[in-house]
Amino acid sequence: MSGKHKDHLPWPIPHEAMHFAGYRAMREMAAKRPESIGYGALGMYLFSHAMWLADEVRRGGFDRVVFLARDGFYVKEAFDRVKEALALPVETSYVRISRQAAFPLHFRTPDDLDMLPVWVDYTAHTPHTLLRLFAPVLPDRDAGAVMAAAGLPLDQSLTEQTWPVFRDAYRAHLWDAVRVEAYGARAAAYLSPHFTGRCATFDVGYNLRSESVIGDMTGADITAFITHTDSDVPDHRGVPYRTLYGASPYVSWVAREQFLLEDAPCCVGYDGNGPVLEAEYRSPSVAVRACQQEALVFVEDMVRTCGANLRNMPFRPADGCAAFEHFLHCARRREMLPFKENEVENDFHNGAVEDDSVFLQWRLMQTDYRAAVTGEAAAITRARRALIRLRENPGSFLRKLERKSTKSHENSV
């Protein structure tokens, strides 16, 4: 970073970014409302994604861009405004899919159950929570009784030793080929019309679970565009992909997605009428919704001011995202407090693990960034994280102490 620019925006300028006309134009626009995280930081983030996709679509000759629910919603809103200004001959659509809805689709045959660890962290789940993910394809019988007969307590976390027991019990007594085939047919009936011609997809990331399912279900020619990935897993999904970032941010996942999600329930499956939406849903906080709307105003202001001239205003998309990244990684607690009550459901990954709030996860991830940048000693970072837990959620602090004490006792026996 090269320090602050004379516009007095609170975000450092990436090295050499001001050499690019597009970045200077964004910075000038954001300076009209320097107090607004939504207008400037998130606005530049959405606009940069839209411009990145517009350039990729133009060079790649794609017929359609399909945005995946729910964190593709606001990027689609931005892209639709940009593509109109640039007169891009490409169609867009929005598809409801999620890790939960896609999960049963990874298992087409009983042998596919061997790959369960590839698709989910089983140590974060119990038999009960995994059965909930398999619910769309379970037979009409007492699945809990099957697990009990196999010696698996429903609410005890799975381990390296017990997950094969779950797999074998499921394969022997709960696999229902008819339901598996029917669920796949319903998913394909919903997804296929969205994927005609040469298609690009957009999702924040990270491991192309949904994109691989879409390819299997539709047979479509798709290239996935994602903000970033955090591993080499996408290289093994069988879907070509490109990332906007060359590295994974320290503050990621729910901390960023809370600002990107559509105000709508998660898709948890498919029936004869299409997507099935989660029954219980908590709308984003007023502060998050305000940020999202302010960000779209920024995109609209850029499009209205620059119009077709946007194509003559190049910039590096990651530079345009840097202000939002700086806020996520470096915001002080008082700047984050307006978003403290916002929640994002996370049944897929958390399973049986207690669900730390988005705010707490966000603050903890910031310590990873701080440690990496400052070279802070690991012991100090652990102490800092413990104090954050104690302040934000004393219950989670005590639970961690209890688990640590129990583990130490078990190791000593």
N, C-alpha and C positions, 0 to 999 in steps of 0.2 A: 504494500500500500504506500502511496506517496503523500498521504496527509489530506487535509480538507481543502476544498476549493473555495473560492471567494463567494460562492452562492450560499455558504453557511449551512448547507445541508449537513445533518449529523452523521453521514456515512462517508468513510474514506473512499477515495477514487482509485480503482485498480490501476496498476502501472500501465502507462501509455494509453489508457482508455480515452483520454481527452483528445487523442490524435484522430479519433473517429467521429465523423459528423453525426451519425445516429446517436451515439452516446451523449455527445454535447447537447443534442436536441432533447433527449430524455431528461438529462440533468437540468436543463433550463426549464422544462415543463414542471418537473418535480419541485423546483425551487419556488413555484407559485404557492405551494402549500407545504412548507418545510416541517410543519408540526404533525403532519399526517403520515403515519406508518402505512395506512392503506393506500392513499393516493400515490405517494412516491415509491416506497420500497416494494410493496406488493404489486402496485401498478406497473412498475418497471419490470418486475419478475414476469407477470403475465404477458406483457407486451413483448418481452424478449423471447419467451417461449413461442409466441405466435409468429414472430418474425423468423425465428429459427425454423419452424415447421414450414413456413411459406417458402423459404429458400430451398429446403430439402424437397418439398413437393414439386417445385418448379424444376429443379435439376433432375429429380428422380422420375418424373413423368407419371405420378400417381393419379388414379382416377377418383379416389375417395380417401378421406381421412376419417377414421372411426375413433371417437374419443370414448374411453372406458370409464364407466361410473366407478366411484363418484368423484374421484380427485381429478378427473379430466374435464369436469363440468365448466369451470371458470376459464381454463385454457381454451376450451371450445368457444366460449363466449368471446374471448379476445381474438381467436383465430378467425372467426366468422366476420368480425369487423375489419380485420386486416385484409383478408382475402377479397372482400368486396372492394376495398380501396385500391388493391393491386390488380383487380379483375382477373383473379386466378380461376381458371376453368376446372375447379375441383369441387366435388360434393362432400358434404360432411354429415355425419350422423352420430348418435349417442347411444351406446349399448350398455344395458344394465347387466353387470357381471361382478362377481366378487370372489375372494379366496374361498368363502364359505360355499357359494353356489357352485364354484368350479371343482371343489374338493372331490365329490363323488365321481366326477367325470374322469379323474386320473386313473380310475380302477375299472378297466373294461373287462378284465378276466380275473379269476381267483388268483392267478399267479402274480398279478399286478400288486397285490397286497404286500409282497416282499419289498416293494419300493416305498412303503409308507414313510420311512425316515427321510426320503428325498423331498417329500411334499409337506411335511409338518415336523415341528420339534416335539416329539412324543413326550419328552421329559417335562414339558409345560402342560401336559394333559393328563387326565384320568380316563379310565374306560368310559365314564359317564359323558365327559365332554367330547371325546372322540365319537361316541355313538351319536351325539347330537349333530356332529358334522356329517355323519353317514345317514342321518334321518331320512332324506328323500328316497333312499334305496333300501331301507330296512324292511324285512318281512313283518307280517302281522303276528308277532310272537314276543314274548317277554325277553328282550335283549339283556336286561339286567340280570335275569335268572341264568342266562347262558354264561355271563361273565362270573357270576357267583359260583356256578358249578365248576368253572375253570380255576377257581381259587383266587379270583381278582376282585378285591373290594372296589366298588364303583367309584368311590371318591378318593382313592389313593393314587398319587402320581405314578405314572409308568416309568420304568427304568430300563436299562439295557437288558436286564434279565427278564423283565415281565412283558415288554412289548411283544416279543415273539409269542407269548402265551395268548395275548389279546389277538394277534394276527391269526393264530391257528384256530382259536375258538370262533372268531368271526368267519373264517373261511369254511369251517366244518358245519356251522349251525346257523349262520346269519346271511351267508351269501345268497342272493336272490337274482338269478340271471334275468328273469323276466322284468323285474323292477329296474335293474341296471340298464337294460336295453331301452325300456320305456322312458326313463329319465334322460338318457342320451338323445333319444328321438325328440323329446320336447325341447331340450336345449338347442339342438340343431335347427328345429323348426323356427325358433325365435331368432337365432344368431345368423343363419344363412342369408336372409334377405339383405342384411346390412353389409355383406361382403361380396360384392360383385366387381369384376375388373381387378385392376392392380390396386391394392389397398395398403394404406399406412394406418397404424394404430398409435394412439398416444395414451400413456399412463405415466404417473410419476416413477414407477418402478416396482420392484427392484429385481425380481427373479423370473419374470415372464411366465408366471403360473397361468394367468388368464390367457395370455397370448398363445401359449402352447395348446391349451384346450380349444381355443377358437380355431387354430389351424387343424387340429384333429377332427373337430366337429363339422367344419365347413369345407375343408380341402382348399381354402382360398389361398391366393398368392398374397401374403402379407409381409410387410416389414414393420417391425416394432420400433417406435421412437419413445425413449424414456429419458427422464431427467438424469438419472444416474443408476448405477448398480453397485452393490457392495461385495461382490464376489465374482467368481468365474462361472457360477451356476447358469446364467443365460447362454453361455457358449455351448451348453449341452441340451438346450431345449428344442433345437431343430428349427428355430425361427431367426432369420437375420434381424439384427437390431443395431440401432445407433443411439448414442447417449449425447446429451447436451454437455454434461460435465465429464471431465476426464478422471475425476476422483469422487469418492463418496463424502459428503459433508459429515461433520461430527454430530450436528444437530439435525435429526432427520425423522422419518416415520411420522408418528402422530403429532409431533411438535409442529411440523410444517403442514401436514395434511389437514389439520384443523382449519387452516386458512384457505384451503382449496376445495373442501368437500361441498357438494351440492346439499342444499337444505332439503333432504329427503331420506327416507329409511334405506337401509342397506338391502340389496338383493340377496336373498338367502336360498333361492332355488328357482325351479321352473315347473309350471303345470301346463295344462292344456290351453290356458289363456295367456301364457308368457311368463314374465318374471313374477316371482313371489317375494313381496317385500316384508321386511322384519315387522313384527306386530308392535313391539315396543320401540319408541323412538323419541329421542330428546333432541330438539332443535338446537343448532349452534347458538352461542350466546349473542346478545345484542352487539357486543364489541366486535366479535368476529364477523357478523353479518355486515356491520358498518364498514369494516375494512374491505370486505369483498366488493361492496357496492362502490366504495371510493376508488378501488383499483380499476373497476370497469370504466369509471368516469375518466380516469387517467388515459386508458386505452382509447376511449372515444375522443378525448382532447387531442391526442397524438394523431389519430386518423383524420379528424376534422381539420387540424392545422396543416398537416403535411400531405394528405391525400395520396395521389399516385406518386408523388415525389419521394415517398418512403423507399422506393426501390433505389434511389440515388443517395441514400443515407446509411451506409454500411456501419456496422459495429460488431463487436464480438459478443455473442449472446450471453456468455458467462459473465461478462462485465456488467451487462444490464441486470443480471440476477444478483449481483454482489451486494447491493444495498439491503435486499431482503435477507440474504445470508448473514450479513453483518448484524442485522437486528436479531435474527434467531440465535446467533452464536454469542453475541456480546451485550444484548439488552440487559439493563439493570433490573433488579426485582421490581422496583416501582414502575418501570415501563411495561413489565409483563403482567402486573396485577390486574389490569382491566380484563385479561383473558383467563383469570384464575378459575372461574366457574365453568369454563367450557370443557366438554367431555366428548370423547370419541369412543364408540363401542369397539371392543377388540377381542371378541370371542375366539377368533381364529387362532391367534398366537398365545393369548394368555391362558386359556383353558382353566386349569385349577389354581393357577398362581393368582395371588391377590392383585387386583387391578390398581396399580398406582395411577393417580390422576395424571392427565395430560400435563398440567402445570408442573407437577413433581418430576415427571419424566424429562420435561423440557429443561428444568433447572439442573438435573443430574447430568444430562448430556452436555450442558455447557461446561461442566467441570472436566469432561474429557478433552474438549477443545482447549480450555485453559492450560491443562497439564501438557498437552502437545506443544502449545505455543511457547510456554514459559519454561518447560523442562522441570516443572514442579515435581518434587519427590512423591513417590507413590503413597507413602504413609500420610503425607499432608493432604493429598487428594482424597484418600479414604476418610480422613477426619473431616474434611470439608463436606463430603457427601453425607456422612453421618449427621452432621449439624444441619444440613439442608433437610434431611428426612425428619429430624427431631423438630424442626420449626414448622415444616409444611404438613407433616402427617406423623405425629408421635406414635400412632398405632403401628404403622409400618416399621418404624424404628425398633419398637419393642418386639415385634414379630421376628425381625431379622436377628436380634440378640438372642431370642429364644431358640431359633433354628440353629444358630451358631453354637449355642450351649449344648443343644441336643446332639449335634454332629460331633462335638468334641467328646461328649460322654460316650457315644457309640464307638468312637475310634479308640477310646481308652479301655473299653471292655474286652 
